Amino acid sequence: MEQKRTTNPAEIDFKKKFDLEGKTIIITGACGLIGRAFCEAVAQHGGQIVVADIEKANPAQYAEELAKRFKQKIKGFVLDVESKTSVNTLKEFTLKEFGNINGLVNGHQNKSHLIFEPFEKVSEENWDKVVSVNLKGTFLTCQIIGSWMAENHGGSVVNIPSTYSVVAPNQNLYKGTSMGCPAAYSASKGGVDALSRYLASYWAAKKVRVNMITPHGVWNNHEEQFEKNFSNFSPMQRMSYNHEVASALVYLLSDASSYTTGANILNEGGWTVW
Ligand SMILES: NC(=O)c1ccc[n+]([C@@H]2O[C@H](COP(=O)([O-])OP(=O)(O)OC[C@H]3O[C@@H](n4cnc5c(N)ncnc54)[C@H](O)[C@@H]3O)[C@@H](O)[C@H]2O)c1
């Protein structure tokens, strides 16, 4: 969108800048903990959504629920981000249903990082799966859907790395719990971070902005001991909630962030500040 050439802020409708009305946004991992908050926030701001997730997550059902509640065009799509064919079909489906794509949000992840495996024992299969879903999946959606936006009118891509691509996990966080964070997760998210910066530069002149949101410790009925440990290490002394991650998404998808690209919004309660 062309920006108004003015020095007078009174000519600007700042509330409207956050509007997503008329925008078509593809969200992967849309049925997950954060994905659902992303969908809700985009729908509340008037956006049209393609709710994309694996078959088991039943994206069609969630899309139908949202469409009914918001009386907006919201469609489900069964997606496997690891497959080029599947991502190509997602692009075709979106263009057929909506005629346009304005935003891509990569909210998918491979779950196996939640099952702790000591580094010495990580299998090649597990490593490959995590890297394939988290990093290759983001590469494919950016390549296929981001490129479409670059070849047309531009748009906004939002990728999700992790605090553990910014700093290493503090192993004391997991003391007395069954949890951990394997290296493949950190490594794959480091790749997402680097890819996002690369594309922010690569597509800047094509009006595709590429930014990141880094969530941290999003509460999901965690083990009591983990929540206690987390609070002790967190400057804000608490975990976060999925809805706290989604406000940043509205900013990055909307015209409010028209001059922001290559940024990583740290939604980590100050975890990396000390
Ligand atoms: N929850 C946190 O505390 C936290 C912290 C930092 C970063 N993140 C990142 O935020 C994003 C969302 O996290 P979440 O907690 O909502 O995770 P989640 O596991 O609840 O959701 C992930 C979604 O991705 C989907 N998915 C898995 N494999 C897929 C595939 N091959 N194709 C398409 N979809 C697939 C799953 O079905 C699921 O709905 C992830 O990228 C995660 O790494 C989360």
The ligand as an ORCA input file, in Angstrom:
! r2SCAN-3c Opt
* xyz 0 1
  N       4.305    -22.460     22.996
  C       5.431    -21.815     23.288
  O       5.735    -21.530     24.451
  C       6.349    -21.380     22.178
  C       7.546    -20.715     22.506
  C       8.388    -20.310     21.481
  C       8.044    -20.563     20.167
  N       6.882    -21.230     19.873
  C       6.571    -21.443     18.458
  O       5.276    -20.932     18.191
  C       4.634    -21.711     17.161
  C       3.289    -22.208     17.683
  O       3.511    -22.947     18.863
  P       2.334    -23.676     19.651
  O       2.711    -23.711     21.077
  O       1.027    -23.114     19.225
  O       2.482    -25.148     19.083
  P       1.363    -26.275     18.889
  O       2.118    -27.565     18.910
  O       0.238    -26.089     19.843
  O       0.834    -25.988     17.416
  C       1.581    -26.326     16.284
  C       0.632    -26.678     15.168
  O       1.423    -27.075     14.025
  C       0.731    -28.135     13.385
  N       1.634    -28.941     12.539
  C       2.510    -29.903     12.946
  N       3.090    -30.474     11.874
  C       2.591    -29.853     10.770
  C       2.786    -30.011      9.377
  N       3.642    -30.931      8.902
  N       2.097    -29.230      8.528
  C       1.221    -28.280      9.005
  N       0.983    -28.088     10.309
  C       1.665    -28.861     11.196
  C       0.152    -28.957     14.547
  O      -0.902    -29.790     14.121
  C      -0.286    -27.864     15.522
  O      -1.649    -27.499     15.348
  C       5.620    -22.845     16.853
  O       6.397    -22.498     15.745
  C       6.495    -22.932     18.097
  O       7.749    -23.469     17.830
  C       6.038    -21.627     20.843
*
